């Protein structure tokens, strides 16, 4: 939202109050409170009829400073609020008389807010002596617009060459500078500036992040209202935000997810290939069986089968009852699928159609959201006469969970938690929550309730969702997928941009509909998307009105799906470690280039490729003819995937040296997947399933380890254990040792190999 008309004037009908001087700074223990009149106070008379802005600084966690800007404080706080972990908080406050200068400071860890106490309003946020960003004399505004509404805004300074990222899963430009963004969840697909997952958090490559702690609509003007500032505003009389220290982008995400919640650990089977019925296609148990058998006959490993909406009767969503016309024996069918080694996913949403038998039950018990007049809120969009479960009511939450519990006990393993974005604001919530704040926050309560019942029934580490909507903190309930995209190369690229933005918003895992959702992809799009999809953290074949079984496209699509599914399964020792890092540190599995290469100015802008963890560069191919242009950072990178023709002349070179842009041509069975120099990549002994002992039979593939290299490779194991391999290079001698290897293992480096069994060591003499 913009308030000014250029540099000098306000927009018509807008009035503005700004802090102009400091009346008093107060040390309240671990809080610094600043009272700032909106005019210079020269005499006692100047204090009359004079608004005052109160700015309070605190520290909820180490390396995090909170700022609360308030005008009138008398408004009732109806909630809800983002859950923040303040257990590691604590700050040191220093007033001018202690400092011996006209300034007051508050320090948390290595981050300091330095407030000038004379002259115009000015606050510097510093880390290790470097100013990260500043709030200056025109930054804070208490605005009243022509409709009489009040707003509070802050503007934080942007440096030369500074880039901003995040704000949730956004499908436009990856770098957010120059964008106007309203954080407001919408069901808008992937082809516009609307987003399913809005997160009021941005990350700067200057070494900090900013969380605006408001679940309601937050309006961001990132270098738009003022090109040298990032502005954010909310309606009302108060604005709360947090500055989060780095220094690296990974450090910012670690602190941010420690504050708002880390992603849960996901089950091993969830990393395998998911296959769906698709949405409006015709299907019954015979269809499902033919798909499952078709995958097995073609030796494509399948881990999860997903039943989309029409597992229930039309006009009844949700009643959680299998359609007896197409699935007359659901318990038997689920048992038969489980007997094939598959897990089962079922589609749900938080809406109750009027024809659902649960509608009257929910209405009579007061479990559905109501209008101010006390009626059940209803509309006909999506499902006729549908109502909305009120998750602010503990009894309604338990009621909904009990319906899901019944499905889990039938044999369902996980849920696709669809929708949750179209939440009305002309309603009354059971707990009195502010409807504006509940619009974005509803999805958090919805996914939390479903994830909780999964953990209760399946255990910690065995719960997983396929969620579409989210806000800040939603990363605690993985996995999230990109929503409804078209079946084109353009949509494939926009989906990737959405995933990269979400990764820099604190979300550890992400997926997308392989081949696209809307329409039917041509075989080229499908095959290119399969390679990208199987090199994502989670991988699902799903469409709208057409099936996504690979043989629906051509024989080569079957080969491509088999090849990349098996490649992903062989990478499970590596992927499991990345998943553990997402869970413990908040660093995502799929990483924008800037996250792994923060000092590389070109990497800061790249949005058509990514790092799969710290070791693998993946550049999806977005053209039918196989041409791909990608950026290689500094160092020598080695190809992991071969079989890529470079025209008629022959194969591509085994290594690529950067920094530089590279243009290549790849067949459908290939794409650029490069291993970073200095990496030791653990490769599993199996490629037919994600669930196995990843350390038993593992091969440690060393790539261009420098002389003097020393490090540990940790390979997770089922049940929470792990095996550690200590790797050391001295000259041409490579030594690998383990005290806890569970079985056979081997080492490969520069064409040399060696094998061992159990605890012990091996030595390689490199050529």
C-alpha positions in Angstrom: 0.0 0.0 0.0 1.4 3.4 -1.0 0.8 6.6 1.0 2.9 9.1 -0.9 2.7 10.8 -4.3 6.4 11.0 -5.1 9.1 12.4 -2.8 7.3 15.6 -1.5 3.6 14.9 -1.3 1.1 12.6 0.3 -1.6 10.9 -1.7 -4.9 12.7 -1.8 -6.8 12.2 1.5 -3.8 10.9 3.4 -2.5 12.5 6.6 0.7 11.3 8.3 2.3 11.5 11.7 6.0 10.8 12.1 8.3 10.8 15.1 10.2 14.1 15.0 12.1 14.1 18.3 12.8 12.0 21.4 11.1 12.9 24.7 12.4 10.0 26.8 14.1 6.6 26.5 13.4 4.1 29.3 15.3 1.0 30.3 12.6 -1.5 31.3 15.0 -4.4 32.1 15.3 -6.2 28.8 13.2 -3.7 26.9 14.1 -0.3 25.6 11.1 2.1 25.3 11.3 5.3 23.3 8.7 8.0 23.4 8.8 10.1 20.3 6.6 13.2 19.8 5.4 13.9 16.3 6.8 17.4 16.4 9.9 19.1 17.9 9.1 20.0 21.5 10.8 23.3 22.4 8.4 24.5 25.1 5.9 23.0 27.5 3.2 24.3 25.3 4.5 22.1 22.5 3.4 19.0 24.5 -0.2 19.9 24.3 -2.4 18.4 21.5 0.7 16.6 20.4 0.5 12.9 19.3 3.4 10.6 20.5 4.7 7.5 18.9 5.9 4.8 21.3 8.6 2.4 20.0 9.5 -0.6 22.1 12.6 -2.7 21.4 13.0 -6.2 22.9 14.8 -9.5 22.1 12.8 -12.7 21.9 15.8 -14.7 20.9 19.6 -14.4 20.5 20.4 -12.3 17.4 16.8 -11.1 17.0 15.5 -7.7 18.0 11.8 -6.9 18.1 10.4 -3.5 17.3 6.8 -2.5 18.2 5.5 0.9 16.9 2.4 2.2 18.6 0.1 5.2 18.4 -3.0 4.5 20.5 -2.7 1.4 22.7 -6.3 1.0 23.8 -7.5 -1.4 21.2 -8.5 -4.8 22.3 -6.1 -7.5 21.1 -8.3 -10.3 19.8 -5.6 -12.4 18.2 -4.5 -14.8 16.8 -0.7 -14.4 16.9 2.1 -16.3 15.3 3.6 -18.6 17.8 7.2 -17.5 18.6 9.7 -19.3 20.7 11.1 -16.7 23.1 13.0 -19.1 25.3 16.4 -18.0 24.2 15.7 -14.3 24.6 17.5 -11.7 26.6 19.0 -8.3 25.9 21.3 -5.7 27.2 20.1 -2.1 27.3 22.3 1.0 27.6 21.0 4.5 27.9 22.8 7.7 26.9 24.2 8.4 30.4 25.9 5.0 30.3 27.2 5.3 26.8 28.3 8.9 27.1 26.8 9.8 23.7 23.3 10.9 22.5 22.1 7.4 21.8 20.5 4.3 23.5 21.2 0.7 22.5 19.7 -2.7 22.9 21.8 -5.7 22.1 20.9 -9.4 21.6 23.8 -11.7 20.7 25.7 -10.0 17.9 22.8 -7.7 16.9 22.4 -4.1 18.2 19.7 -1.5 17.6 21.3 1.9 18.1 18.7 4.7 18.7 19.8 8.4 18.3 18.3 10.5 21.1 18.9 13.9 19.6 18.0 15.2 16.2 15.7 13.5 13.7 14.5 9.9 14.3 17.2 7.4 13.4 17.8 3.8 14.3 20.7 1.6 13.0 20.6 -2.2 13.2 24.2 -3.3 13.5 26.0 -6.6 13.5 29.7 -6.9 14.3 30.1 -3.2 13.7 28.4 -3.2 10.3 25.1 -1.4 9.7 22.6 -3.9 8.2 19.7 -1.6 7.8 18.2 1.6 9.3 15.0 3.3 10.2 15.4 7.0 9.3 13.5 10.2 9.8 10.8 9.4 7.2 10.6 5.7 7.8 7.9 5.4 10.5 4.5 6.7 9.6 1.1 6.7 11.3 -1.2 7.2 8.3 -4.9 8.0 8.1 -6.4 7.4 4.7 -9.4 9.1 3.0 -11.7 6.4 4.3 -10.7 7.2 7.9 -8.7 4.0 8.4 -5.4 4.1 10.3 -2.3 2.4 9.2 1.2 2.1 10.6 4.2 1.7 8.3 8.0 1.2 8.7 10.6 1.7 6.0 14.0 0.0 6.4 16.9 1.2 4.3 18.2 -0.8 1.4 21.9 -0.8 0.4 23.4 -0.6 -3.1 23.2 -4.0 -4.7 21.0 -5.5 -1.9 18.5 -8.1 -2.9 15.4 -9.3 -1.1 13.8 -12.7 -1.2 11.0 -14.7 0.4 7.4 -13.5 1.3 6.2 -17.1 0.9 5.6 -19.1 -2.3 5.5 -16.4 -5.0 5.6 -17.3 -8.7 6.8 -14.0 -10.1 10.3 -12.7 -10.1 12.5 -14.5 -7.5 14.2 -11.3 -6.4 11.5 -9.2 -4.7 13.0 -5.7 -5.2 10.6 -3.5 -7.1 7.5 -5.5 -6.2 4.4 -4.5 -4.3 3.1 -7.6 -2.4 0.1 -8.0 -0.2 0.4 -10.9 2.2 -3.1 -12.4 1.8 -3.8 -16.0 1.1 -5.7 -16.6 -2.2 -6.6 -19.6 -4.3 -5.2 -18.2 -7.5 -3.0 -20.9 -9.1 0.6 -20.3 -10.0 0.2 -17.9 -13.0 -0.4 -14.6 -11.1 0.9 -12.5 -8.2 -1.6 -14.3 -5.9 -0.2 -16.9 -3.6 -1.4 -19.9 -1.5 1.4 -19.5 1.0 1.9 -15.9 2.1 4.6 -15.4 4.7 5.4 -11.9 6.0 9.1 -12.5 6.1 11.8 -11.4 3.8 15.5 -12.3 3.7 18.2 -9.9 2.5 21.5 -11.0 1.1 23.1 -8.2 3.2 23.0 -10.6 6.2 19.6 -10.1 7.9 15.9 -11.0 7.6 12.7 -9.2 8.7 9.5 -10.9 10.1 6.4 -8.7 10.3 4.5 -10.5 13.0 1.0 -9.9 11.8 -1.3 -12.7 10.5 -3.6 -10.2 8.8 -2.9 -8.5 5.5 0.6 -7.0 5.5 1.4 -4.7 2.6 5.0 -4.7 1.3 6.4 -2.0 -1.0 9.9 -3.3 -1.6 11.8 -0.5 -3.3 8.6 0.8 -4.8 7.1 3.6 -2.7 10.7 4.6 -2.0 13.3 2.8 -4.1 15.9 2.9 -1.4 13.7 1.3 1.3 11.7 -1.8 2.1 8.3 -0.6 3.4 5.7 -2.7 5.2 2.4 -1.6 6.7 -0.7 -2.9 8.5 -4.0 -1.4 9.2 -4.5 -0.3 12.8 -2.6 1.5 15.5 0.4 -0.8 16.0 3.1 -2.6 14.0 5.3 -5.4 15.3 8.4 -6.6 13.4 11.6 -8.5 14.1 15.1 -7.9 12.6 16.9 -11.3 12.4 20.7 -11.4 12.2 22.7 -13.6 9.9 25.5 -13.1 8.8 24.8 -15.7 6.1 21.4 -16.5 4.5 21.5 -19.9 6.2 22.1 -18.3 9.6 19.1 -16.1 9.0 16.9 -19.1 8.3 18.3 -21.0 11.3 17.3 -18.1 13.6 14.0 -17.5 11.8 12.9 -21.1 12.1 14.1 -21.3 15.7 11.8 -18.4 16.3 8.7 -19.6 14.3 9.2 -23.4 14.3 11.4 -25.9 12.6 10.0 -28.4 10.0 9.1 -31.7 11.4 11.0 -34.8 10.5 9.2 -36.6 7.6 9.0 -40.4 7.1 11.5 -42.1 4.7 8.7 -43.4 2.5 7.5 -39.9 1.7 10.6 -39.3 -0.4 9.5 -41.9 -2.9 7.3 -41.4 -5.9 3.6 -40.5 -5.3 1.1 -41.4 -8.0 -2.4 -39.9 -8.0 -5.8 -40.7 -9.5 -5.8 -37.1 -10.7 -8.7 -34.8 -10.0 -11.8 -35.1 -12.3 -10.7 -38.2 -14.1 -12.8 -41.4 -13.9 -11.4 -43.9 -11.5 -12.4 -46.9 -9.3 -10.5 -49.7 -7.7 -9.8 -51.3 -11.0 -8.3 -48.1 -12.3 -6.1 -47.8 -9.2 -5.0 -51.4 -9.5 -4.1 -51.0 -13.1 -2.0 -48.0 -12.4 -0.2 -49.7 -9.5 0.4 -52.9 -11.5 1.5 -50.9 -14.5 4.2 -49.2 -12.5 5.4 -52.5 -11.1 5.4 -54.1 -14.6 7.6 -51.3 -15.9 9.9 -51.5 -12.9 9.1 -47.9 -11.7 9.4 -47.8 -7.9 6.2 -46.5 -6.4 5.8 -45.5 -2.7 2.5 -43.7 -2.3 -0.8 -43.9 -4.0 -3.0 -40.8 -3.7 -6.8 -40.7 -3.9 -8.0 -37.3 -5.0 -11.4 -35.6 -4.2 -13.8 -38.1 -5.9 -13.0 -40.9 -3.4 -15.9 -39.3 -1.7 -19.3 -38.8 -3.3 -19.8 -35.6 -5.4 -21.5 -32.8 -3.5 -20.6 -34.4 -0.2 -17.1 -33.0 0.4 -16.2 -33.5 3.1 -18.0 -36.4 4.7 -15.0 -38.7 4.9 -17.1 -41.6 3.4 -15.8 -43.6 0.5 -18.1 -43.5 -2.6 -19.7 -47.0 -2.5 -20.3 -46.9 -6.3 -16.6 -46.8 -7.0 -15.0 -48.1 -3.8 -17.4 -50.6 -2.3 -14.8 -52.3 -0.2 -12.4 -49.5 1.0 -10.9 -51.5 3.9 -10.1 -54.4 1.6 -8.8 -52.1 -1.1 -6.5 -50.3 1.3 -5.3 -53.6 2.7 -4.5 -54.8 -0.8 -2.5 -51.6 -1.5 -0.6 -51.9 1.7 0.1 -55.5 0.8 1.9 -54.2 -2.2 4.2 -52.2 0.0 2.4 -48.9 -0.7 1.3 -46.1 1.5 -2.0 -44.4 0.9 -2.8 -40.7 0.7 -6.4 -39.2 0.7 -7.6 -35.8 -0.3 -9.4 -33.6 2.3 -10.3 -30.0 2.9 -11.7 -28.1 5.9 -15.1 -27.4 4.3 -18.4 -29.3 4.9 -20.8 -29.4 2.0 -24.5 -29.0 2.9 -25.2 -32.5 1.6 -22.6 -34.0 3.9 -24.1 -35.8 6.8 -21.6 -33.9 8.9 -23.2 -30.5 8.1 -26.2 -30.9 10.5 -24.0 -32.5 13.1 -21.5 -29.6 13.0 -24.3 -27.0 12.9 -26.1 -28.4 15.9 -22.9 -28.7 17.9 -21.7 -25.2 17.0 -18.6 -26.5 15.2 -19.1 -24.4 12.0 -18.1 -20.8 11.5 -21.0 -18.3 11.9 -22.1 -14.9 10.6 -22.5 -12.0 13.0 -26.2 -12.8 13.0 -25.5 -16.3 14.4 -26.2 -18.2 11.2 -23.8 -20.8 9.7 -21.7 -19.0 7.1 -22.3 -20.7 3.7 -21.7 -20.2 0.0 -21.8 -22.2 -3.2 -18.2 -21.7 -4.4 -16.5 -25.1 -4.7 -19.2 -27.1 -2.9 -22.9 -26.3 -2.8 -23.9 -24.7 0.5 -20.5 -25.5 2.1 -19.6 -24.4 5.6 -16.3 -24.0 7.3 -15.0 -25.9 10.3 -14.1 -23.6 13.2 -10.7 -24.8 14.4 -10.7 -22.1 17.1 -13.2 -24.3 18.9 -11.3 -27.1 20.7 -14.4 -29.4 20.4 -14.7 -28.7 16.7 -11.0 -29.5 16.2 -11.3 -32.8 18.1 -14.5 -33.6 16.1 -12.7 -33.1 12.8 -9.7 -35.0 14.0 -11.9 -38.0 15.0 -13.2 -38.2 11.5 -9.7 -38.4 10.2 -8.8 -41.0 12.9 -11.4 -43.3 11.4 -9.7 -43.1 8.0 -6.3 -43.7 9.4 -7.6 -46.8 11.1 -9.1 -48.0 7.8 -5.6 -47.9 6.3 -5.0 -44.4 5.1 -1.5 -43.1 5.9 -1.5 -39.4 5.2 -3.6 -36.6 3.9 -3.5 -34.0 1.2 -4.7 -30.9 3.0 -6.1 -28.9 0.1 -7.6 -25.4 0.2 -7.7 -23.2 3.4 -7.2 -20.0 1.5 -10.7 -18.7 0.8 -11.5 -17.7 4.4 -14.2 -15.1 4.8 -13.8 -12.0 7.0 -17.5 -11.3 7.6 -17.7 -14.0 10.2 -17.5 -14.7 13.9 -15.0 -17.1 15.4 -15.7 -19.3 18.5 -12.8 -17.8 20.4 -13.5 -14.2 19.3 -10.5 -14.0 17.0 -10.2 -11.0 14.6 -11.6 -12.2 11.2 -8.9 -10.2 9.4 -6.2 -12.0 11.3 -7.8 -15.4 10.9 -7.9 -15.2 7.1 -4.3 -16.1 6.8 -4.0 -17.9 10.1 -6.8 -20.4 9.5 -4.6 -22.6 7.4 -2.1 -22.9 10.3 -4.8 -24.2 12.6 -6.2 -26.6 9.9 -2.8 -28.1 9.0 -1.8 -28.3 12.7 -4.9 -30.2 13.6 -4.4 -32.8 10.8 -0.7 -33.1 11.5 -1.4 -33.6 15.2 -3.8 -36.5 14.6 -1.3 -38.1 12.2 1.4 -38.0 14.9 -0.9 -39.4 17.4 -1.9 -42.3 15.2 1.4 -42.9 13.4 4.0 -41.5 15.7 6.5 -38.7 15.6 8.5 -38.8 12.4 5.8 -40.7 10.5 3.4 -37.8 9.9 3.3 -36.1 6.6 0.9 -33.8 4.7 0.6 -32.6 1.2 -0.5 -29.1 2.0 -1.4 -26.2 -0.3 -1.9 -23.2 1.9 0.4 -21.9 4.7 1.6 -18.8 6.5 4.5 -18.1 8.9 5.1 -21.2 11.1 3.4 -23.5 8.6 6.8 -25.1 7.9 6.3 -27.2 11.0 3.7 -29.3 9.2 5.3 -30.6 6.0 5.1 -31.3 3.1 3.9 -28.4 0.9 3.2 -28.4 -2.8 3.0 -25.7 -5.3 -0.7 -25.8 -6.2 -2.5 -25.6 -9.6 -0.1 -24.9 -12.5 -0.5 -25.2 -16.2 1.1 -28.1 -18.1 3.7 -26.0 -19.9 7.4 -25.2 -19.7 6.6 -21.7 -18.6 4.5 -23.0 -15.7 7.3 -25.4 -14.8 9.6 -22.5 -14.4 7.1 -20.4 -12.4 6.6 -23.4 -10.1 10.3 -23.5 -9.5 10.4 -19.8 -8.6 7.6 -20.4 -6.1 9.5 -23.2 -4.5 12.7 -21.2 -4.3 10.9 -18.3 -2.7 9.2 -20.6 -0.2 12.6 -22.1 0.7 13.8 -18.7 1.6 10.7 -18.3 3.8 11.7 -21.1 6.2 10.0 -24.1 4.5 12.3 -27.2 4.4 10.4 -29.4 1.9 8.5 -28.7 -1.2 6.9 -30.4 -4.1 4.8 -29.7 -7.3 2.6 -31.5 -9.7 4.9 -33.3 -12.1 3.8 -32.5 -15.7 1.6 -29.7 -14.5 -2.0 -29.7 -13.2 -4.2 -27.9 -15.7 -4.5 -29.4 -19.1 -2.5 -32.3 -20.5 1.3 -31.9 -21.0 2.8 -32.9 -24.3 5.3 -35.7 -23.9 8.3 -33.3 -23.9 6.9 -31.2 -21.0 6.1 -34.4 -19.1 9.6 -35.9 -19.5 11.5 -32.7 -18.7 9.2 -32.2 -15.6 9.8 -35.8 -14.4 13.5 -35.2 -14.2 12.9 -31.9 -12.2 10.3 -33.5 -10.1 12.4 -36.5 -9.1 15.2 -34.2 -8.0 12.9 -32.3 -5.7 12.5 -33.1 -2.0 9.1 -34.7 -2.7 7.8 -36.1 -6.0 4.1 -36.5 -7.1 2.5 -37.4 -10.4 -0.8 -35.5 -10.4 -3.1 -33.8 -12.9 -6.6 -32.3 -13.2 -8.6 -33.9 -16.0 -6.0 -36.3 -17.4 -3.9 -39.1 -15.9 -0.2 -38.8 -15.2 0.9 -42.4 -15.5 4.0 -42.2 -17.8 2.8 -44.7 -20.4 0.0 -42.3 -21.2 2.6 -40.2 -23.0 5.1 -42.5 -24.7 7.5 -45.3 -24.1 10.4 -42.9 -23.5 8.4 -41.3 -20.7 8.4 -44.6 -19.0 12.1 -44.9 -19.3 12.7 -41.4 -18.1 10.4 -41.9 -15.1 12.1 -45.2 -14.2 15.6 -43.7 -14.6 15.0 -40.6 -12.4 12.9 -42.4 -9.8 15.7 -44.9 -9.3 18.3 -42.2 -9.2 16.4 -40.5 -6.4 16.1 -43.7 -4.5 19.9 -44.3 -4.7 20.4 -40.8 -3.3 18.4 -41.6 -0.2 21.6 -41.6 2.1 22.2 -38.0 1.0 18.5 -36.9 0.9 17.9 -38.3 4.4 20.8 -36.2 5.8 19.3 -33.1 4.1 15.9 -33.8 5.6 17.5 -34.1 9.0 19.2 -30.8 8.5 15.9 -29.2 7.6 14.4 -30.6 10.8 17.2 -29.6 13.1 18.5 -26.4 11.5 15.8 -25.1 9.3 17.9 -25.2 6.2 15.8 -26.4 3.2 16.5 -29.5 1.1 16.1 -27.5 -2.2 18.2 -24.4 -2.0 18.3 -21.3 -4.1 21.8 -20.7 -5.5 22.2 -17.7 -3.2 21.8 -19.8 -0.1 24.9 -21.9 -0.9 26.8 -19.2 -2.7 26.0 -16.0 -0.9 29.2 -14.2 -2.0 28.5 -14.9 -5.7 26.7 -11.8 -7.2 25.5 -13.9 -10.1 24.1 -16.6 -7.9 22.0 -13.9 -6.2 19.9 -13.5 -9.3 19.6 -17.1 -10.6 16.0 -18.6 -10.5 16.1 -21.4 -13.1 18.2 -23.8 -11.2 18.9 -24.8 -7.6 21.2 -26.7 -5.2 19.8 -30.0 -4.0 21.5 -29.7 -0.6 25.0 -28.5 -0.4 26.6 -30.8 -3.0 24.4 -31.1 -6.0 23.6 -28.4 -8.6 20.4 -29.1 -10.6 19.4 -27.2 -13.7 16.0 -28.3 -15.1 15.6 -28.2 -18.9 12.7 -25.9 -19.9 12.8 -26.6 -23.7 11.6 -29.5 -25.8 14.8 -29.5 -27.8 16.9 -30.0 -24.7 18.8 -26.8 -24.8 19.6 -25.4 -21.3 21.6 -22.5 -20.1 22.8 -22.6 -16.5 25.3 -20.9 -14.2 28.2 -22.7 -12.7 29.8 -21.1 -9.6 33.5 -21.1 -8.9 35.2 -24.4 -8.9 35.3 -27.6 -10.8 32.0 -29.5 -10.9 31.6 -33.1 -11.9 28.5 -34.5 -13.7 26.4 -37.0 -11.8 24.0 -37.7 -14.7 25.5 -38.9 -17.9 24.0 -39.7 -21.3 23.6 -36.1 -22.4 24.4 -35.6 -26.1 26.0 -32.4 -27.1 24.7 -32.4 -30.7 26.1 -35.0 -33.1 29.7 -34.5 -32.0 29.6 -36.6 -28.9 29.1 -36.5 -25.2 29.4 -33.6 -22.8 32.7 -33.2 -20.8 32.8 -34.9 -17.4 33.6 -31.7 -15.5 32.6 -28.1 -15.8 34.7 -25.2 -14.3 33.2 -22.0 -13.2 32.3 -19.3 -12.6 30.6 -19.0 -16.0 27.4 -19.6 -17.9 27.1 -22.8 -19.8 24.8 -23.7 -22.7 24.2 -27.4 -23.4 21.8 -29.8 -25.1 20.4 -32.7 -23.2 18.4 -35.7 -24.2 15.2 -36.5 -22.3 17.1 -39.0 -20.1 19.5 -36.2 -18.8 19.8 -32.8 -17.4 22.7 -30.9 -15.7 23.3 -32.4 -12.3 26.7 -31.4 -11.1 28.6 -32.4 -7.9 30.4 -29.7 -6.1 34.2 -30.0 -5.7 35.1 -31.1 -2.2 32.0 -33.1 -1.7 31.7 -36.7 -0.6 28.3 -38.0 -1.9 26.9 -41.1 -0.2 25.0 -43.3 -2.7 22.8 -46.1 -1.5 23.0 -49.8 -2.4 19.3 -49.9 -3.5 17.4 -47.9 -6.1 14.0 -49.6 -5.8 12.6 -48.0 -2.7 13.3 -45.2 -0.2 13.0 -47.3 2.9 16.2 -49.3 3.5 19.2 -49.1 5.8 21.0 -46.3 3.9 24.3 -46.9 5.6 24.4 -50.7 4.8 26.2 -51.0 1.4 26.6 -47.3 1.0 29.2 -46.1 -1.5 31.0 -42.9 -0.6 31.9 -41.0 -3.8 34.5 -38.4 -3.3 34.7 -35.5 -5.8 37.9 -33.4 -6.2 38.8 -33.4 -2.5 41.6 -30.9 -1.9 44.9 -32.0 -0.3 44.5 -31.7 3.5 40.7 -32.2 3.4 39.2 -33.7 6.5 35.5 -34.1 7.3 32.8 -36.4 8.4 30.0 -37.9 6.3 27.0 -38.7 8.4 24.5 -41.2 6.9 21.2 -41.4 8.8 19.7 -44.8 9.5 16.2 -45.9 10.2 15.1 -45.4 13.8 17.1 -42.2 14.3 20.6 -43.8 14.4 23.4 -42.9 12.0 26.7 -44.0 10.7 29.7 -41.6 10.6 32.5 -41.9 8.1 35.7 -39.8 8.7 37.3 -38.8 5.4 40.9 -37.5 5.2 43.2 -36.7 2.3 46.9 -36.4 2.6 48.6 -35.9 -0.7 47.5 -38.8 -3.0 46.3 -40.9 0.0 42.6 -40.9 0.9 41.7 -42.6 4.1 38.1 -43.3 5.2 37.3 -44.8 8.7 34.1 -45.6 10.5 33.4 -46.9 14.0 29.7 -47.6 13.5 29.2 -48.8 9.9 26.5 -51.4 10.0 27.6 -53.6 7.1 29.5 -53.4 3.8 30.6 -50.0 2.4 32.9 -48.7 -0.2 34.8 -45.6 -1.4 35.2 -44.2 -4.9 37.6 -41.4 -5.8 39.3 -40.5 -9.1 38.6 -43.9 -10.6 40.0 -45.8 -7.6 37.8 -48.0 -5.4 38.1 -49.8 -2.1 35.6 -51.8 0.0 35.2 -52.6 3.7 32.7 -54.3 6.0 31.5 -53.0 9.3 33.7 -50.8 11.5 37.2 -50.2 10.2 39.0 -48.1 7.6 40.1 -48.2 3.9 42.9 -46.4 2.2 42.9 -45.3 -1.5 46.0 -44.2 -3.4 44.7 -41.7 -5.9 46.1 -41.7 -9.5 
